[in-house]
Amino acid sequence: MVYSWAEVFPSVGECSSPIYVEKQVPMMGTLVTLRLYAPQEKTQAEMRAIVEGAVACAREVEKRFSAFDPDSELSYINDAPHGRVIPISPMMREVLTLALSLAKLSDGAFDPTLGPCIRLWRKAKRTGQLPAADRLCTARAASGWQKLHLSPEGVCKTVPGMRLDLGGIAKGVAVDGMVRYVKSKGIVSYCIDTTSDIALGAAPPGAKGWRVGLPGQGAATLTLSNAMISTSGELHQKVTIQGRSYAHIIDPTTGLGHTSVRQVTVRASSATLADACATAFSLLPENQAELLAKKLGVKIIASSSQMSMKQAD
């Protein structure tokens, strides 16, 4: 059993597979667990090589989108002066295109430009002190998705001090990359779990699907296959500063941790979309989240706020 945002329980059919491979690696600030069932023609050595290849795909994403690696493409963008058009890779362009589109549709609930506010909030959580008003004002002035321009030539930060942070979408990108890789090697039954994002392939041998437990009050267990799901806004991941409780997710309207975040689990066509939507939906009022989910073709399968819990049929 893996304890995560959504807990993936071992299936009753596991033992019927001739080869089952599982590997857990620390990556992107979390633990990534891969569980693969082999087709009949695969050997144990081939399966281990497939797992390592999938991990390498995720490492490439981590290298490109890390806000902590000074050599990452994201750091290259962040370190560049404002007002200059910065050439970017096709992968970065694809992710920023989706990020800015969702930022617009969610009225900024998802915002890839909150790096300055996130830096201040990390320090606040460490020290137990809220940021000084002048520093918070400066960070908020350097943030705002409307101030980031994407063009055929590249990306341009239009204000000084802007720093991108793609933590609300990058794990989904890594999961999608791992899924593409294992499928290219003929693997159809898999579970790839980053604790907040889970990709499920075909059901394990002898089982109806992967059993996924949704945490929280009134949590249910779902049986799923061929699904991409993501959870954001975990109710227990919060901090109390000066007598007030804050979530770990930044409220774009204040630059501080949100004070009324919901826990939302979504199912989408890709892990990238699910990851970003879960973040946005956890900040939006429930009715707005439902409307946006319908527009994007995303399904909210669970939503909880303090004592309430909504379970999809």
C-alpha positions as CSV (number, residue, x, y, z in Angstrom):
1,M,0.0,0.0,0.0
2,V,1.3,3.4,-0.9
3,Y,0.2,6.3,1.3
4,S,-0.3,9.3,-0.9
5,W,-2.9,11.8,-2.0
6,A,-4.7,8.8,-3.5
7,E,-3.7,5.4,-2.1
8,V,-3.2,2.7,-4.7
9,F,-4.0,-0.7,-3.1
10,P,-2.5,-3.9,-4.3
11,S,-4.9,-5.7,-6.6
12,V,-6.1,-9.2,-6.0
13,G,-4.8,-10.3,-9.4
14,E,-1.2,-9.4,-8.8
15,C,0.1,-12.9,-8.3
16,S,-1.3,-14.2,-11.6
17,S,1.2,-12.2,-13.6
18,P,4.4,-14.0,-14.7
19,I,6.5,-10.9,-14.0
20,Y,5.6,-7.9,-11.8
21,V,8.1,-5.1,-11.3
22,E,7.9,-2.3,-8.8
23,K,10.4,0.5,-8.2
24,Q,10.2,3.6,-6.0
25,V,12.5,6.6,-6.5
26,P,12.8,10.1,-4.9
27,M,12.1,12.7,-7.6
28,M,10.7,16.2,-8.0
29,G,10.4,16.6,-4.2
30,T,8.3,13.5,-3.8
31,L,8.4,9.7,-4.2
32,V,7.6,8.2,-7.5
33,T,6.4,4.6,-7.6
34,L,6.2,2.5,-10.8
35,R,4.3,-0.8,-10.9
36,L,4.4,-2.7,-14.2
37,Y,3.0,-6.0,-15.3
38,A,4.9,-7.7,-18.1
39,P,3.5,-9.2,-21.3
40,Q,4.3,-12.9,-21.7
41,E,7.3,-12.3,-24.0
42,K,9.1,-9.9,-21.6
43,T,11.9,-11.0,-19.3
44,Q,12.7,-9.8,-15.9
45,A,15.8,-8.0,-17.2
46,E,13.8,-6.3,-20.0
47,M,11.2,-5.1,-17.5
48,R,13.9,-3.7,-15.2
49,A,15.4,-1.9,-18.2
50,I,11.9,-0.5,-19.1
51,V,11.5,0.8,-15.5
52,E,14.9,2.5,-15.7
53,G,14.0,4.1,-19.1
54,A,10.8,5.5,-17.7
55,V,12.6,7.0,-14.7
56,A,15.1,8.6,-17.1
57,C,12.2,10.2,-19.0
58,A,11.0,11.7,-15.7
59,R,14.5,12.9,-14.8
60,E,14.6,14.8,-18.1
61,V,11.4,16.6,-17.2
62,E,12.7,17.3,-13.7
63,K,15.9,18.7,-15.2
64,R,14.0,21.0,-17.5
65,F,11.3,22.3,-15.1
66,S,13.2,22.4,-11.8
67,A,13.1,25.8,-10.0
68,F,16.0,24.7,-7.8
69,D,18.4,23.5,-10.5
70,P,20.5,26.5,-11.7
71,D,21.1,24.7,-15.0
72,S,17.4,23.9,-15.8
73,E,15.6,25.6,-18.7
74,L,13.2,27.1,-16.2
75,S,16.1,28.7,-14.3
76,Y,17.5,30.0,-17.6
77,I,14.1,31.7,-18.1
78,N,14.0,33.0,-14.6
79,D,17.5,34.4,-14.6
80,A,17.0,36.2,-18.0
81,P,16.3,39.9,-17.7
82,H,12.7,41.1,-18.2
83,G,11.7,42.6,-21.5
84,R,13.8,40.1,-23.5
85,V,12.3,37.4,-25.7
86,I,13.8,34.1,-24.5
87,P,13.9,31.1,-26.9
88,I,12.4,28.0,-25.4
89,S,12.2,24.3,-26.1
90,P,9.1,22.6,-27.7
91,M,8.3,20.9,-24.4
92,M,8.5,24.2,-22.5
93,R,6.3,25.9,-25.1
94,E,3.7,23.2,-24.8
95,V,3.6,23.4,-21.0
96,L,3.5,27.2,-20.9
97,T,0.8,27.3,-23.6
98,L,-1.4,25.0,-21.4
99,A,-0.5,26.9,-18.2
100,L,-1.4,30.3,-19.6
101,S,-4.6,29.0,-21.2
102,L,-5.7,27.5,-17.9
103,A,-4.7,30.7,-16.1
104,K,-7.0,32.7,-18.3
105,L,-9.9,30.3,-18.0
106,S,-9.5,30.1,-14.2
107,D,-9.1,33.8,-13.7
108,G,-5.7,33.2,-12.4
109,A,-6.5,30.4,-9.9
110,F,-3.7,28.6,-11.7
111,D,-0.8,30.9,-12.3
112,P,2.7,29.8,-13.4
113,T,4.2,33.2,-12.5
114,L,3.9,33.0,-8.7
115,G,7.6,32.2,-8.2
116,P,8.3,35.4,-6.1
117,C,5.3,34.7,-3.8
118,I,6.2,31.0,-3.5
119,R,9.7,32.0,-2.4
120,L,8.4,34.3,0.3
121,W,5.8,31.7,1.4
122,R,8.5,28.9,1.8
123,K,10.4,31.2,4.1
124,A,7.3,32.1,6.1
125,K,6.6,28.4,6.6
126,R,10.1,27.8,7.8
127,T,10.2,30.8,10.2
128,G,6.6,30.9,11.3
129,Q,6.5,34.6,10.4
130,L,4.4,36.2,7.6
131,P,6.3,38.2,5.0
132,A,6.9,41.9,5.5
133,A,4.2,44.0,3.7
134,D,6.7,45.7,1.4
135,R,8.3,42.4,0.4
136,L,5.0,40.8,-0.3
137,C,3.9,43.9,-2.4
138,T,7.1,43.6,-4.4
139,A,6.5,39.8,-5.0
140,R,2.9,40.3,-6.1
141,A,4.0,43.1,-8.5
142,A,6.5,40.7,-10.1
143,S,3.8,38.0,-10.5
144,G,0.7,37.7,-12.7
145,W,0.1,35.5,-15.7
146,Q,-1.0,38.5,-17.9
147,K,2.5,39.8,-17.5
148,L,4.1,36.8,-19.2
149,H,3.9,36.9,-23.0
150,L,4.3,33.8,-25.2
151,S,5.1,34.3,-28.9
152,P,6.4,32.2,-31.8
153,E,9.9,33.5,-31.0
154,G,9.8,32.5,-27.3
155,V,8.6,33.8,-23.9
156,C,9.0,37.3,-22.4
157,K,8.7,38.4,-18.8
158,T,7.4,42.0,-19.0
159,V,8.1,43.0,-15.4
160,P,11.3,42.9,-13.3
161,G,11.7,40.2,-10.7
162,M,9.2,37.7,-12.3
163,R,10.1,34.0,-11.7
164,L,8.1,31.1,-13.1
165,D,7.2,28.2,-11.0
166,L,5.7,25.1,-12.7
167,G,5.3,23.0,-9.6
168,G,1.6,22.7,-10.2
169,I,2.0,21.0,-13.5
170,A,5.5,19.6,-13.9
171,K,4.8,16.3,-12.1
172,G,1.9,15.7,-14.6
173,V,4.3,16.3,-17.4
174,A,6.7,13.7,-16.0
175,V,4.0,11.1,-15.5
176,D,2.8,11.6,-19.1
177,G,6.4,11.1,-20.3
178,M,6.7,7.9,-18.3
179,V,3.4,6.6,-19.6
180,R,4.4,7.2,-23.2
181,Y,7.7,5.4,-22.7
182,V,6.3,2.3,-21.0
183,K,3.5,2.0,-23.7
184,S,6.1,2.3,-26.4
185,K,7.8,-0.8,-24.9
186,G,4.5,-2.8,-25.1
187,I,3.5,-2.4,-21.4
188,V,-0.3,-1.9,-21.1
189,S,-0.8,-2.7,-17.4
190,Y,0.9,-0.1,-15.2
191,C,0.5,2.2,-12.3
192,I,2.7,5.3,-12.0
193,D,2.2,7.2,-8.8
194,T,3.8,10.5,-7.8
195,T,1.7,10.8,-4.6
196,S,-0.4,13.6,-6.1
197,D,-0.7,12.3,-9.7
198,I,-1.5,8.7,-10.7
199,A,-1.6,7.2,-14.2
200,L,-3.3,3.8,-14.5
201,G,-3.1,1.5,-17.5
202,A,-5.1,-1.7,-18.1
203,A,-6.2,-3.6,-15.1
204,P,-3.7,-6.0,-13.5
205,P,-4.0,-9.7,-14.5
206,G,-7.1,-11.3,-12.9
207,A,-8.5,-8.0,-11.6
208,K,-11.2,-5.6,-12.6
209,G,-8.9,-2.6,-12.2
210,W,-6.6,-0.7,-9.9
211,R,-8.2,0.0,-6.5
212,V,-7.6,3.7,-5.6
213,G,-8.5,5.0,-2.2
214,L,-9.5,8.7,-2.0
215,P,-8.4,10.2,1.4
216,G,-10.4,12.4,3.6
217,Q,-13.6,12.2,5.6
218,G,-16.1,9.8,3.9
219,A,-13.3,8.6,1.5
220,A,-14.3,5.9,-0.9
221,T,-12.3,3.3,-2.9
222,L,-12.6,3.4,-6.6
223,T,-11.7,0.7,-9.1
224,L,-10.2,2.3,-12.2
225,S,-8.2,1.5,-15.3
226,N,-6.8,3.6,-18.2
227,A,-7.2,6.7,-16.1
228,M,-5.2,9.8,-15.3
229,I,-6.1,11.3,-11.9
230,S,-4.6,14.1,-9.7
231,T,-5.4,15.4,-6.2
232,S,-4.5,18.9,-4.9
233,G,-5.3,20.9,-1.8
234,E,-4.7,18.1,0.7
235,L,-6.5,19.2,3.9
236,H,-3.8,18.1,6.3
237,Q,-0.9,19.8,4.6
238,K,-1.3,23.2,6.2
239,V,0.6,25.5,8.6
240,T,-0.5,27.8,11.4
241,I,1.1,31.3,11.5
242,Q,0.2,33.9,14.0
243,G,-2.9,32.0,14.9
244,R,-4.2,31.5,11.4
245,S,-4.2,28.3,9.3
246,Y,-2.9,28.4,5.8
247,A,-2.7,25.8,3.0
248,H,0.5,25.1,1.1
249,I,-1.1,26.4,-2.2
250,I,-0.7,30.1,-2.9
251,D,-3.7,32.3,-3.2
252,P,-2.9,34.5,-6.2
253,T,-5.0,37.4,-4.8
254,T,-2.9,37.7,-1.6
255,G,0.4,36.0,-2.4
256,L,0.1,34.0,0.8
257,G,-1.1,30.4,1.5
258,H,-4.8,30.0,0.8
259,T,-7.1,30.0,3.9
260,S,-10.0,28.1,2.4
261,V,-8.6,25.6,0.0
262,R,-10.6,22.5,-0.9
263,Q,-9.2,19.0,-1.6
264,V,-10.1,18.1,-5.2
265,T,-9.4,14.9,-7.2
266,V,-9.9,15.1,-10.9
267,R,-9.7,12.7,-13.9
268,A,-8.5,14.1,-17.2
269,S,-7.2,13.0,-20.6
270,S,-3.6,13.6,-19.5
271,A,-1.7,13.7,-16.3
272,T,-0.5,17.2,-17.2
273,L,-4.0,18.5,-17.6
274,A,-5.2,16.7,-14.4
275,D,-2.3,18.1,-12.4
276,A,-3.0,21.7,-13.4
277,C,-6.7,21.4,-13.1
278,A,-6.6,19.9,-9.6
279,T,-4.5,22.9,-8.4
280,A,-6.9,25.4,-10.0
281,F,-10.1,23.7,-8.9
282,S,-8.9,23.5,-5.2
283,L,-8.9,27.3,-5.2
284,L,-12.0,28.0,-7.1
285,P,-15.5,28.1,-5.7
286,E,-17.1,24.7,-6.2
287,N,-19.6,26.0,-8.8
288,Q,-16.9,27.7,-10.9
289,A,-14.8,24.6,-10.7
290,E,-17.6,22.5,-12.0
291,L,-18.3,24.8,-14.9
292,L,-14.6,24.9,-15.9
293,A,-14.3,21.2,-15.6
294,K,-17.1,20.7,-18.1
295,K,-15.6,23.2,-20.5
296,L,-12.2,21.4,-20.4
297,G,-13.7,17.9,-20.5
298,V,-12.3,17.1,-17.0
299,K,-14.3,15.1,-14.4
300,I,-14.2,16.0,-10.7
301,I,-14.4,12.7,-9.0
302,A,-14.1,13.9,-5.4
303,S,-14.2,17.2,-3.6
304,S,-14.0,17.8,0.1
305,S,-14.0,20.9,2.3
306,Q,-13.7,20.5,6.0
307,M,-16.8,18.4,6.9
308,S,-18.2,18.0,3.4
309,M,-17.4,15.3,0.8
310,K,-18.7,14.9,-2.7
311,Q,-18.3,11.5,-4.4
312,A,-18.9,11.1,-8.2
313,D,-21.2,8.2,-9.3
